[in-house]
Amino acid sequence: MKRSMVTAGIIFIVIFLSSGELYGGMRLQVGAYRKEDNVQARRIEMEELGVEVELEERPGGTTGVRTAVLESEELREVKELLREEEIGYFEVVEEIEVREVEEPERRAGKPLTEEELRSRINGVRGVPYRWGGEGPEEGFDCSGLVNWVFDEPEMPRTVVELDEWSEEIEAEELEPGDLIFFQFNRVEEADHIGVYLGESEFVHASRSYGVIVVSRDREYYEERTVGFGRIPGR
């Protein structure tokens, strides 16, 4: 059983799913206001920084100020800019595109590359959670997603078995394709699992949101992390 707790810097970013139009990529929401003057002030502030924004009517009579859709590198650059300018409030809004799964070409006997891993994950982002689920058609539970991602004949099916089967590593050794174990409930063993993607991101099957990619630096996940594992032979 892995119990190596992790201590890391906490980034106060809220990640949630937008109920609007679906895209591939991310947006940053930098404000939500009832007064038009406040909406326009934030819009002008962002545009003066060179950040393109859009306005969105939200439930409850507020207007959200959000960036255009950003790819990963653009997202990092804009977040760094907002921190430098001491913009105290911004949220990462995950825009999910549900599309046909494209199977990357597998190389016999070799693990997925980081590119292949992300390609495989992008095909199932937004697939709903289902206890016992093992595929995009039926949905995934957390360990079912891990098994589907790697498609390893010897890989165990449950979180506890995966914890025992994988080779224990430390947080600083994490590489894309490694496993992250969590303890969400008051049990003695790990009861949730995700796959590390690099750049502090991991993918998991969330009961609330289905298959999502989030930062492992979020306080909620950081406090519940109980260990890290590597697939044998990688």
Backbone bond lengths (Angstrom), bond angles and torsions (degrees), N, CA, C in turn:
res aa  C-N    CA-C-N  psi(-1)  N-CA   C-N-CA  omega(-1)  CA-C   N-CA-C  phi
1 M - - - 1.458 - - 1.515 109.91 -
2 K 1.319 118.08 130.53 1.447 121.94 -176.53 1.515 109.94 -91.14
3 R 1.316 116.57 131.11 1.448 120.48 -178.19 1.521 111.85 -133.03
4 S 1.326 119.53 21.51 1.456 121.06 -177.17 1.518 109.43 -78.13
5 M 1.344 116.30 97.88 1.455 121.14 -178.61 1.524 109.71 -71.38
6 V 1.307 116.93 150.61 1.461 121.45 -175.16 1.513 109.80 -113.83
7 T 1.336 115.60 141.03 1.449 121.05 173.30 1.513 107.63 -120.39
8 A 1.321 116.90 126.39 1.458 120.05 -178.50 1.504 108.72 -150.65
9 G 1.347 116.00 168.87 1.449 120.02 177.51 1.506 110.07 -66.19
10 I 1.340 117.02 144.92 1.453 122.05 -177.90 1.517 108.57 -102.16
11 I 1.330 116.59 127.59 1.457 121.88 175.64 1.520 106.99 -104.45
12 F 1.314 117.16 120.12 1.448 120.15 -176.50 1.517 109.84 -85.99
13 I 1.323 115.40 79.13 1.459 123.48 178.28 1.513 107.82 -123.93
14 V 1.318 116.97 128.52 1.453 121.03 178.14 1.510 108.66 -93.99
15 I 1.332 117.94 129.48 1.453 121.92 179.11 1.516 108.59 -114.04
16 F 1.334 116.89 126.25 1.451 119.39 178.23 1.508 108.43 -146.36
17 L 1.322 116.37 173.05 1.461 121.18 -177.49 1.521 110.30 -98.00
18 S 1.296 116.48 131.39 1.450 120.46 176.61 1.516 109.89 -76.95
19 S 1.326 115.58 143.68 1.465 119.58 177.89 1.524 111.25 -94.60
20 G 1.336 118.12 5.37 1.447 121.08 -177.86 1.504 112.77 -88.77
21 E 1.340 114.48 -151.60 1.450 120.78 -178.66 1.528 110.05 -62.82
22 L 1.300 116.86 148.41 1.449 121.00 -174.89 1.522 111.56 -98.81
23 Y 1.325 114.56 135.60 1.450 121.40 179.64 1.516 108.84 -133.95
24 G 1.360 115.83 171.61 1.447 120.44 167.89 1.512 107.88 -101.28
25 G 1.308 119.57 114.11 1.451 122.05 -177.63 1.508 111.42 137.00
26 M 1.315 116.14 -167.43 1.453 121.76 -177.29 1.521 110.31 -130.58
27 R 1.327 115.64 154.45 1.451 122.27 169.73 1.531 108.15 -121.96
28 L 1.313 115.68 155.94 1.453 121.44 169.23 1.517 108.12 -109.87
29 Q 1.314 117.11 124.76 1.459 120.16 172.85 1.516 107.89 -93.41
30 V 1.329 116.08 126.44 1.459 120.46 -173.76 1.516 112.73 -112.07
31 G 1.312 117.39 8.67 1.457 120.00 175.94 1.511 111.68 168.83
32 A 1.338 115.65 159.18 1.463 122.97 174.49 1.527 107.06 -147.90
33 Y 1.320 116.49 120.54 1.458 120.55 -169.43 1.528 111.10 -134.92
34 R 1.336 115.26 154.09 1.459 120.66 173.92 1.529 111.13 -91.29
35 K 1.338 116.83 -35.24 1.461 120.79 -176.98 1.525 110.84 -86.57
36 E 1.318 115.83 133.42 1.455 121.40 -178.95 1.525 111.64 -61.54
37 D 1.341 116.82 -36.06 1.464 119.75 179.73 1.523 111.03 -59.52
38 N 1.333 116.65 -40.01 1.468 120.65 179.99 1.530 111.12 -69.29
39 V 1.332 115.41 -38.59 1.468 120.12 178.03 1.522 110.06 -59.72
40 Q 1.322 115.97 -49.69 1.463 119.86 -176.16 1.527 111.67 -69.68
41 A 1.325 117.04 -33.30 1.465 119.73 178.12 1.523 110.62 -63.49
42 R 1.348 116.58 -43.61 1.461 118.85 178.94 1.532 110.53 -69.50
43 R 1.328 118.10 -37.55 1.465 120.86 178.34 1.521 110.34 -60.01
44 I 1.333 116.32 -47.03 1.469 120.57 -179.64 1.521 110.47 -64.37
45 E 1.326 116.84 -41.78 1.467 120.70 179.16 1.522 111.12 -57.95
46 M 1.329 116.89 -44.97 1.457 120.88 -178.73 1.525 111.17 -68.59
47 E 1.313 117.37 -42.42 1.457 120.30 -178.63 1.524 111.16 -66.96
48 E 1.337 117.57 -31.63 1.466 120.15 175.55 1.525 111.32 -66.75
49 L 1.337 116.54 -24.34 1.460 121.23 175.62 1.527 111.84 -84.70
50 G 1.340 116.25 -2.47 1.452 120.19 -179.91 1.514 113.87 84.67
51 V 1.353 116.93 17.86 1.463 121.55 -178.75 1.524 109.17 -104.41
52 E 1.319 116.59 119.18 1.465 121.35 178.78 1.519 110.06 -71.62
53 V 1.336 116.83 131.13 1.460 120.23 -178.90 1.518 110.26 -127.84
54 E 1.337 114.22 160.66 1.456 122.83 175.86 1.521 108.33 -131.41
55 L 1.314 116.04 153.57 1.464 121.28 179.24 1.520 109.29 -105.40
56 E 1.332 115.78 141.31 1.465 120.54 -177.81 1.521 109.38 -136.30
57 E 1.326 116.26 125.16 1.457 120.95 174.47 1.522 109.52 -69.71
58 R 1.327 117.13 131.21 1.452 121.26 -176.33 1.514 110.14 -119.45
59 P 1.349 117.76 159.27 1.463 120.63 176.85 1.527 110.50 -57.92
60 G 1.330 115.85 145.07 1.457 120.01 178.40 1.511 113.82 91.01
61 G 1.337 116.80 4.60 1.454 119.70 175.53 1.506 115.87 85.52
62 T 1.323 118.89 13.61 1.466 120.84 177.63 1.527 110.28 -99.95
63 T 1.318 114.92 160.68 1.465 121.87 176.30 1.517 108.63 -117.94
64 G 1.326 116.63 124.90 1.453 121.03 178.87 1.521 110.68 -89.40
65 V 1.332 115.59 142.23 1.465 122.09 175.03 1.521 106.53 -109.23
66 R 1.353 116.54 115.80 1.462 120.94 -173.70 1.516 110.42 -131.49
67 T 1.318 114.87 152.84 1.461 119.46 174.90 1.518 109.91 -74.05
68 A 1.320 115.69 167.30 1.453 120.33 168.25 1.525 108.45 -67.41
69 V 1.331 116.69 171.08 1.462 120.55 179.26 1.525 109.42 -64.81
70 L 1.334 116.52 132.50 1.457 122.91 -176.61 1.514 110.40 -119.13
71 E 1.315 116.64 137.60 1.453 121.02 170.08 1.525 108.55 -79.05
72 S 1.329 117.43 172.91 1.462 121.67 -170.87 1.520 113.01 -54.87
73 E 1.348 117.54 -49.29 1.465 120.27 -177.16 1.521 111.14 -66.31
74 E 1.339 116.94 -40.45 1.459 120.63 177.52 1.514 110.60 -62.99
75 L 1.332 116.85 -40.53 1.456 121.70 -179.70 1.522 110.46 -59.93
76 R 1.340 116.74 -46.11 1.463 120.43 179.61 1.532 111.04 -61.10
77 E 1.340 116.47 -43.32 1.457 120.46 -177.88 1.527 111.37 -64.27
78 V 1.338 117.13 -42.20 1.462 120.27 -179.02 1.523 110.30 -68.72
79 K 1.329 118.20 -40.45 1.464 119.92 178.14 1.527 110.79 -62.07
80 E 1.328 116.88 -41.66 1.464 119.95 178.08 1.529 110.59 -62.41
81 L 1.332 116.60 -41.30 1.452 120.75 178.98 1.526 111.02 -61.91
82 L 1.334 117.06 -44.76 1.459 120.69 -178.98 1.519 111.45 -63.87
83 R 1.331 116.46 -37.56 1.471 118.89 177.77 1.528 110.72 -67.63
84 E 1.355 116.67 -40.90 1.460 120.30 178.70 1.523 111.31 -62.32
85 E 1.341 116.49 -36.36 1.461 121.19 -179.50 1.528 111.81 -86.87
86 E 1.333 116.10 3.67 1.470 123.01 178.15 1.522 112.02 57.64
87 I 1.328 114.87 40.67 1.463 119.90 170.25 1.516 106.67 -75.73
88 G 1.308 118.55 105.88 1.462 121.39 -166.96 1.511 115.20 -76.05
89 Y 1.315 117.96 -19.79 1.467 119.97 -176.03 1.513 109.79 -123.71
90 F 1.308 117.07 121.14 1.464 120.90 165.91 1.516 108.42 -158.53
91 E 1.319 115.50 148.17 1.451 122.42 -178.97 1.516 109.38 -124.07
92 V 1.314 116.66 142.38 1.460 120.91 172.75 1.515 107.85 -85.62
93 V 1.313 115.30 119.66 1.457 120.69 178.45 1.513 107.37 -103.61
94 E 1.319 117.07 117.55 1.464 120.06 -177.10 1.515 109.71 -88.17
95 E 1.311 116.06 117.34 1.468 122.35 178.74 1.522 107.44 -97.84
96 I 1.295 118.15 116.78 1.458 121.82 -172.91 1.518 110.66 -101.17
97 E 1.293 116.24 132.88 1.467 121.43 172.57 1.518 107.62 -108.80
98 V 1.316 117.62 113.12 1.460 121.62 177.80 1.526 107.87 -89.08
99 R 1.300 116.59 119.47 1.461 119.59 -175.19 1.515 109.95 -142.55
100 E 1.303 114.86 172.39 1.453 120.44 179.87 1.518 109.95 -62.24
101 V 1.314 116.02 136.47 1.460 120.66 -178.25 1.522 109.85 -72.00
102 E 1.318 115.92 126.43 1.450 120.93 176.41 1.521 108.29 -104.29
103 E 1.297 116.26 115.09 1.463 120.91 -177.61 1.529 110.26 -77.42
104 P 1.353 118.23 117.08 1.458 118.50 175.13 1.516 110.55 -67.05
105 E 1.310 115.26 151.21 1.455 119.20 179.01 1.519 110.01 -65.00
106 R 1.326 116.96 124.95 1.452 121.52 -179.47 1.514 109.84 -90.84
107 R 1.331 115.13 140.57 1.457 120.87 178.17 1.515 107.89 -102.13
108 A 1.279 116.84 115.78 1.467 121.81 -172.00 1.520 110.92 -52.78
109 G 1.344 114.80 128.10 1.453 121.54 174.54 1.511 114.52 77.45
110 K 1.352 118.13 3.75 1.457 120.12 -178.11 1.530 109.44 -120.75
111 P 1.354 116.85 147.80 1.464 119.79 179.46 1.516 111.19 -72.31
112 L 1.323 116.33 163.67 1.450 121.21 175.30 1.518 110.47 -64.70
113 T 1.330 117.09 140.10 1.455 120.74 169.87 1.533 107.84 -75.19
114 E 1.346 116.77 168.54 1.461 119.79 177.67 1.519 110.57 -60.16
115 E 1.319 117.79 -40.51 1.464 121.67 178.92 1.529 110.94 -63.08
116 E 1.325 117.01 -44.51 1.460 120.54 178.87 1.524 110.79 -65.04
117 L 1.332 116.40 -38.87 1.458 121.06 -179.98 1.524 110.92 -61.98
118 R 1.324 116.41 -48.10 1.469 119.32 -178.84 1.525 111.06 -67.98
119 S 1.327 117.40 -35.89 1.455 120.60 177.13 1.524 110.88 -61.57
120 R 1.303 115.29 -42.73 1.470 120.22 -179.88 1.527 110.86 -65.52
121 I 1.324 116.20 -42.34 1.465 120.98 179.76 1.525 111.17 -66.08
122 N 1.333 117.40 -42.68 1.462 120.21 -177.65 1.517 112.14 -58.99
123 G 1.320 116.71 -26.60 1.458 119.80 -179.67 1.514 114.40 -72.66
124 V 1.347 117.14 -16.26 1.473 118.87 -175.57 1.524 112.52 -123.57
125 R 1.319 118.53 6.45 1.466 119.06 177.86 1.521 109.63 -60.25
126 G 1.326 115.83 130.37 1.450 120.68 -178.27 1.509 114.61 94.75
127 V 1.333 118.04 -9.68 1.467 120.05 175.04 1.538 107.94 -63.25
128 P 1.325 119.07 130.84 1.466 120.64 -173.12 1.525 114.07 -68.90
129 Y 1.334 113.65 157.86 1.467 120.83 175.76 1.530 109.48 -74.63
130 R 1.318 114.88 139.29 1.455 120.31 171.56 1.519 108.28 -148.23
131 W 1.325 116.95 124.11 1.459 121.03 -179.93 1.528 108.80 -60.76
132 G 1.336 116.24 127.57 1.454 121.45 -177.89 1.515 113.93 84.86
133 G 1.359 117.41 -3.40 1.461 120.79 -177.06 1.511 112.49 -73.13
134 E 1.335 115.55 143.41 1.465 120.91 -174.92 1.516 113.63 -133.14
135 G 1.338 118.43 9.93 1.457 119.70 -177.51 1.505 112.16 -159.41
136 P 1.349 117.66 163.48 1.466 121.09 -177.13 1.517 114.22 -65.20
137 E 1.321 117.84 -25.27 1.455 119.59 -179.83 1.524 111.92 -73.20
138 E 1.328 117.52 -37.58 1.456 121.74 -177.05 1.516 113.41 -99.70
139 G 1.338 117.63 -17.46 1.451 122.23 -173.24 1.524 111.01 103.77
140 F 1.336 115.69 172.03 1.458 121.05 -176.62 1.520 111.26 -127.86
141 D 1.335 116.59 146.19 1.457 119.19 155.35 1.520 106.14 -98.69
142 C 1.339 117.50 178.18 1.461 118.89 -169.34 1.532 113.03 -64.10
143 S 1.329 117.77 -45.38 1.460 119.64 -179.12 1.529 111.66 -76.94
144 G 1.329 116.18 -26.52 1.456 119.52 174.95 1.520 111.16 -65.12
145 L 1.345 116.37 -38.69 1.461 120.56 176.54 1.526 110.74 -63.09
146 V 1.334 116.84 -44.30 1.467 120.74 179.96 1.530 110.20 -59.87
147 N 1.313 116.67 -44.85 1.465 119.84 179.41 1.520 111.21 -64.03
148 W 1.319 117.40 -39.58 1.462 120.09 -179.73 1.526 110.74 -67.04
149 V 1.324 117.19 -40.73 1.466 121.07 -178.59 1.519 111.08 -59.09
150 F 1.336 116.92 -46.57 1.458 119.97 -172.19 1.529 113.39 -94.40
151 D 1.323 116.86 -27.83 1.466 120.70 177.82 1.527 111.43 50.51
152 E 1.348 114.94 46.82 1.459 121.33 179.79 1.525 109.37 -95.61
153 P 1.335 119.41 123.19 1.470 121.33 -176.37 1.524 113.86 -57.82
154 E 1.332 117.42 -32.90 1.460 120.77 -176.26 1.521 113.11 -90.55
155 M 1.320 118.10 -0.14 1.465 120.37 -174.96 1.528 110.96 -74.50
156 P 1.340 118.21 129.11 1.472 121.14 177.53 1.529 110.87 -66.44
157 R 1.324 115.52 164.36 1.459 120.32 -174.19 1.525 114.09 -94.38
158 T 1.327 119.81 -32.93 1.460 120.99 -172.74 1.530 111.64 -98.76
159 V 1.332 115.36 161.63 1.465 120.33 -179.77 1.521 111.00 -60.78
160 V 1.326 117.09 -46.91 1.467 120.57 -178.40 1.524 110.43 -60.64
161 E 1.321 117.24 -43.16 1.466 120.55 179.20 1.532 111.43 -66.09
162 L 1.324 117.07 -39.24 1.458 120.83 177.83 1.526 111.10 -64.72
163 D 1.320 116.09 -37.14 1.458 121.74 177.75 1.531 110.75 -61.88
164 E 1.314 115.72 -43.95 1.463 120.27 -179.00 1.528 111.93 -73.65
165 W 1.323 117.24 -32.37 1.464 123.13 -174.71 1.521 112.43 -78.74
166 S 1.319 117.02 -36.61 1.456 120.23 -175.36 1.528 111.07 -74.38
167 E 1.325 115.16 159.94 1.462 121.25 178.80 1.527 109.10 -88.46
168 E 1.300 117.04 121.93 1.460 121.39 -176.09 1.526 111.21 -65.44
169 I 1.323 116.07 134.91 1.458 122.13 176.58 1.524 108.57 -133.20
170 E 1.327 115.93 170.77 1.455 121.70 177.48 1.526 110.06 -96.78
171 A 1.329 115.99 163.42 1.463 121.01 -176.73 1.523 112.02 -57.41
172 E 1.347 116.41 -40.34 1.460 119.52 -177.35 1.525 112.95 -71.21
173 E 1.331 117.30 -9.61 1.464 121.11 178.86 1.528 112.77 -94.38
174 L 1.331 117.69 -2.67 1.462 121.10 -175.14 1.522 112.34 -56.25
175 E 1.323 114.66 133.75 1.455 122.97 174.26 1.523 108.23 -132.15
176 P 1.350 117.93 156.91 1.466 119.12 176.86 1.525 111.35 -53.70
177 G 1.322 115.80 132.25 1.455 121.62 -177.65 1.516 113.61 100.20
178 D 1.340 117.87 -8.75 1.463 120.13 175.69 1.530 109.98 -78.31
179 L 1.317 115.84 164.56 1.457 122.39 -175.44 1.522 110.53 -105.26
180 I 1.326 116.02 143.06 1.464 121.87 176.30 1.520 107.49 -119.09
181 F 1.327 116.51 129.67 1.461 122.51 -177.19 1.526 110.34 -108.48
182 F 1.329 114.70 139.74 1.458 121.47 -177.40 1.525 110.10 -127.18
183 Q 1.313 114.15 160.41 1.463 121.14 173.84 1.523 106.93 -128.41
184 F 1.336 115.92 99.68 1.454 121.65 -176.99 1.525 112.47 -91.16
185 N 1.308 116.14 -28.53 1.463 120.65 -177.07 1.522 110.25 -112.63
186 R 1.301 116.27 170.43 1.469 120.77 -178.17 1.524 110.29 -83.67
187 V 1.307 114.10 71.93 1.461 121.09 179.34 1.527 107.78 -126.58
188 E 1.313 116.53 169.61 1.462 120.42 -176.49 1.519 112.79 -86.55
189 E 1.331 117.71 -20.18 1.457 120.28 -179.31 1.523 110.50 -110.46
190 A 1.343 115.20 165.95 1.466 120.17 170.76 1.533 108.33 -59.74
191 D 1.332 116.44 142.70 1.465 119.26 -178.56 1.530 112.83 -130.58
192 H 1.339 116.29 10.35 1.465 119.57 177.01 1.521 107.73 -152.07
193 I 1.345 115.90 154.48 1.459 120.12 -175.27 1.516 110.02 -146.63
194 G 1.333 115.77 148.11 1.453 122.38 173.79 1.515 109.72 -139.12
195 V 1.323 115.88 171.29 1.465 122.27 179.93 1.518 108.58 -115.03
196 Y 1.329 116.60 125.28 1.456 121.78 -179.57 1.526 110.09 -72.88
197 L 1.350 116.10 134.68 1.458 121.61 -176.74 1.524 113.10 -110.20
198 G 1.327 117.29 -7.26 1.458 120.76 -173.94 1.513 110.56 99.59
199 E 1.344 116.16 161.87 1.466 122.51 177.64 1.528 111.46 55.67
200 S 1.325 116.06 36.93 1.474 124.10 177.34 1.524 113.50 66.97
201 E 1.319 118.69 13.33 1.458 121.49 179.39 1.528 110.68 -103.68
202 F 1.327 115.30 148.29 1.456 120.19 171.58 1.514 109.17 -141.28
203 V 1.322 115.43 159.63 1.457 121.20 177.72 1.511 108.66 -111.97
204 H 1.327 116.29 143.23 1.462 120.11 175.38 1.515 108.98 -154.97
205 A 1.317 115.41 166.57 1.462 121.65 176.71 1.530 107.60 -96.07
206 S 1.314 115.82 105.23 1.456 122.76 -178.81 1.526 109.97 -86.37
207 R 1.329 116.36 137.25 1.471 119.53 177.38 1.531 111.34 -60.83
208 S 1.313 116.47 -34.10 1.468 120.18 -176.48 1.520 113.21 -84.40
209 Y 1.351 117.39 -38.27 1.451 120.45 -169.18 1.525 114.87 -119.19
210 G 1.337 117.92 -1.85 1.449 119.46 -176.77 1.518 110.94 77.87
211 V 1.324 117.08 -149.41 1.469 121.34 -176.31 1.523 109.01 -77.37
212 I 1.333 116.58 116.14 1.456 121.80 -178.61 1.527 110.02 -135.77
213 V 1.321 114.62 156.23 1.459 122.50 174.25 1.523 107.65 -109.06
214 V 1.322 117.19 125.69 1.462 121.85 -176.65 1.531 109.47 -137.29
215 S 1.320 115.35 169.82 1.464 121.10 177.02 1.522 109.71 -86.22
216 R 1.314 116.69 133.82 1.461 119.67 177.41 1.532 111.10 -76.20
217 D 1.340 117.49 -8.98 1.461 121.40 177.84 1.521 112.89 -79.86
218 R 1.316 117.65 -9.18 1.467 119.21 177.02 1.521 110.01 -61.02
219 E 1.313 115.56 137.99 1.462 120.93 -175.23 1.523 111.51 -55.31
220 Y 1.328 117.30 -41.02 1.464 121.05 -177.85 1.522 111.17 -57.15
221 Y 1.332 117.40 -46.19 1.461 120.90 -178.76 1.527 111.55 -78.86
222 E 1.309 116.36 -37.33 1.461 120.06 -178.81 1.532 111.24 -58.77
223 E 1.336 115.73 -42.77 1.462 119.77 -178.38 1.523 113.21 -69.03
224 R 1.319 117.02 -20.07 1.464 120.75 -175.78 1.533 113.21 -106.42
225 T 1.323 116.77 1.61 1.461 120.52 178.16 1.525 109.99 -74.16
226 V 1.328 116.86 129.30 1.464 120.16 -179.37 1.519 112.99 -119.96
227 G 1.315 119.22 -2.84 1.465 118.74 178.32 1.510 112.88 169.15
228 F 1.338 113.87 172.70 1.458 122.30 -176.99 1.523 108.84 -136.42
229 G 1.315 115.97 144.42 1.470 119.64 -178.71 1.510 112.28 -138.73
230 R 1.313 115.19 156.15 1.464 121.79 177.15 1.513 109.17 -121.95
231 I 1.312 116.00 137.29 1.461 120.14 178.84 1.520 109.45 -62.67
232 P 1.302 118.96 128.55 1.473 121.44 -178.93 1.522 112.27 -54.11
233 G 1.328 115.41 133.11 1.454 120.55 177.82 1.504 114.72 92.24
234 R 1.359 117.80 -6.12 1.479 120.13 -179.89 1.529 109.54 -78.56
